[in-house]
Amino acid sequence: MEYGKNLLKKNREEEKAGYVMNKVIVFGDLPIATKIVQYLEKMKDVEMGVVIGNERPHNNDPWKNVPLLIDYCLEKNIEMYSMEGLLETYKTGELCLGLSCRFSKIIKQPVINLFDKGIINMHGGLLPEFAGLCSVNQTLIHNSKLGGGTLHYIDEGIDTGDIIRRCEFEIEDNDTAYSVFQKTQVVLEKNLEEIIPLAIRGKVKTKTMEQYIKEGHESHYYNKKDLEKFRCIELKKMTEKEIELRVRAFDFPGYEPAYFLDSNGKKVYLRYHF
């Protein structure tokens, strides 16, 4: 893949002419990132480029007719960069806004510094309660009444930047990890579209993680190991309701479901039907 510098050249020519475009970079792989790119294409004061993290990611997004970001960018001839290419092309503060749309790589401080208005991240769980990985699974395991995702600024930590908006919805009795995941993508995409014009103008209001914690929100960071201890169900020690909740928490196409061990020690997998 070639990473051109046509966007920078065009923008500098426009700056000399007295007209400055807002330079926005979308970091992403999946259809949710494509949706944001399509939204930006409608904005007259935005010049856009993208950074692709994974050209062929595992796709469970709810928009079946929306292509992966790499395919859409190739079709529309949208400028593509590597993160190294961004650092070679732009100086500190020269870009306006970054949008990390379920990006598959960590964005480090030198890249963050390129953006005058920072980089907004889509996190797939409510912060500060569900930082880290597997947020939709943990949401159900902990019997949370609320699902959703969080829009926050990226800083040096992981899921620690100032929160712009918690995108919440109520968990229903028949929700699975998969349905919570899909609902989360929809509310993240919708809310980010509302935030983008404000972020470009520097009009976004934020709250720190510490403020949310002081207001009574618990703070937890989860990794993959934290999830695995819940996958095996002990039938004799759990109520029917607890078993159902655990099955729902691991019901996600393409991933190992919850299971119990039969008398021979073999896994018996469980799926949720309603």
N, C-alpha and C positions, 0 to 999 in steps of 0.2 A: 504494500500500500504506500502510495506517495503522499507526503504531507506538504502541500503547497503553501505559498506565502502571498497568494493573490488577495486574500481578505485584508491583510495588513497593508499592502500597497494601496488598495482601493480606499481604505479608511484614511490613510495619511494624505492621499490626494484630496479627499473630501474635507479634511481638517484644514488644509491649506486654503481651500475655497471658502472657509468660514462655516461649514456645516459638519457637525460631529454626530456620527451614529453611535448608538450604544452597542458595544461589542459583548455579546453573550455567548458563552460556551456551555453546551450541554454534555455532561458526562453520563454515558449510559450504554445499554446493550439491548434492552427489551422493548416491547411495544409501548410500555408506559413512557419511555424516553422518546419514542417516535411521536406519541401524542403531544408531548410538550414541544417538540420541534415543529410539528404542524401548527400548533398555537402561535409559536414565535414567528412563523412565516407570515402570519396575518398582521403583524405589527410593523408599521411603516418606519419606525425609528430604530429598528434593531438589525444589526448585522450578526450573523450567526456562524458558529463552527461547532464541531462535535469532537469528543474524544471517545473512542470505542474501547471498552475494556475487554469484552469477549465477543468475538464475531458470531459464534454459534452457541448461545447460552441455552440452558434448559428453560423452556417457556411455558409458564402456567398462567400468564396474564389473561384477564377476562375479555380482551378485545381480539376475537378470532380473525378478523379481517384486517387488522393493523399489522404491518410487517415489522420484522426486527429492525433495529436502528441502522445496522450496516447496509441492509438491503434498500432501505428507504433513501439513505444518503447517496448510495451509488446511483440509484434511479434519478434522483433530483440534483445530482452533482453538487452536493453540499460539502463544504470544506471540512476535511478530516485531519486531525492532529494526533500525535502521540503526546504523552505528558512531557516527554523530552523535547518534542517539537514546539510545544507551547513555551517552554523555558528558553528555547533558542530564538523564538520569534518575537516574544513580548517582554517588556520590562515591568518592574514592580508597579502596580497600580494602573497599568495601561489598558487592561481589560475592565469592563464594567461589572458583569455579574456572571457567576458560575451556578449551574444547576445540576446537582448530582441526583440522577433519577435511578435509584437502585443500582448504582454503579458497582462493578465487581472488584474494584481495586481501591486501596487506601490512597487518598489524596494528601500528599505531604505539604509541609509548610511553605517551601519555596514556590509551589504552584498556587497555594492559597494566596500568597502575597501578590500575585499578579492581578488580583481582582480588587478594584476600588470599593465595590459594594459587597465583597465577600462571596462565599459559595454557600448556597442553600442545599441542604440534604433532605431527601425523603427517607425517613426511618420507618420500618414496617411494624412498629409497635408504639404504644403510648409511653412517653418519657415523663418522669424518670423511672417509672415502675418496671418497664420492660426494655432495658438497654441490652445491647449485644445481639446474639443470634437466636433464631427460632422463636421470635416474639409471639407469633400466632399460636403456636403450640403451648407456650407458657401461659398465655392469656386464658386458655381453656383449662389447663391443668390447675391453675390457681382459682378457677371458678369466678373470674372477673365478670362483673356485670357490664363492663364497657370494653369494646374493641376499638381498633383504629390505628392510625399512624401519626407521626409527628414531623412537622417541618421545622428544621433548626439550622443554625449556621454551623459550618464545620470549623473546628479549631484543632489544636494539636492532639487532643484526646480522641477517644472513640465514643460517640454518642454523648458528648459532654458540652457541646456548644449551646449558646443561648437559644431558647425556644421561641419560635415565631407563632406557631399554632399547633394545638393538639386537635386532630381531626377525628372526632369521636362518633361512635354509633353504639346502640345497645346490642348486646349479645342475645340471640334468640335461643330457645330451648333445643332447636334442631340444628344449630350451627356446628360445623366441623372446622378443623384447621383450614381446610381448603376453602370453605365458604367465607370464613373470617379473612383469609388472605385476599380473596377476590374483592370483597367489600372494602378492604383496606386500600387496595390499589385504586379503586374508583374514587374514594374520598381524598386520597393523596393527590391524585391528578387534578381533580376539580379544585381543591383548595390552593394548589400551587399556581394554577392559572389565575386565580384571584390575587395571589400575592405578588406575582411577577411585576406588574406595572408599578406597584408600591415600592418594591425592592429597587427597581431601576431608578426611581426618583429619591431613594433614600428615606422613604416614609414608613418603613416597617417598625412596628413596636415589638419588643422582645421582653422575655423574663428569663432570669437565670435558673438553672437547675436548683440552686440553693433556695430561691424564692418559692419554688413549687414544694420543696421538701419542708420548708417552714410552714407552708399552708396545709400540711398533713399528707402529702403524697409520699409513698414509700419509694425508696431507691434501690433497684436491683440490677445487676449485670449478669447475664446468662451466657454460657458457652455451650457447645455441643454435648460435653460431658454431663452438664447439668440436666440435659434432657433425657439421656439414655437410661438413667435410673428409674424413670417412670414408664418406660415402654413395656416392660414385663408386668403383667397383671397377676396378682395373687388372689385367685378366685375365692378362697375360703376366708380371706381376711378383709375383703372389701364388700360394701353394700352394692346392690344393683345400681343405685344412682352413681356411686363412685366409679363402678366399672364402665357404665355408659359414658360418663364424662371423660374417662381416660381413652376410651375407644374413639370418641369424637375428636379428642386432642391430637390423635395420631392419624386421622383419616385424611390423607393427602395423596393424590395420584403421583406415582413415580417414587414414593418413599416407603420405607418399611412401616407397616401399621403396628398397632399394639398387638400383643400376643400373650398367651399363657402356655405353660409347659405341660404336655400330657404325661401319662404315667411312664413313658419311655424317655422323657426329657426332650421331646421334639416340640418345636414351636407350632402352635395353632394360631393362625392369624385371625383377627377380628375386624370386620368392617361395619360401619354404621348404616342402618337403613331406617327410614321413618315413613 
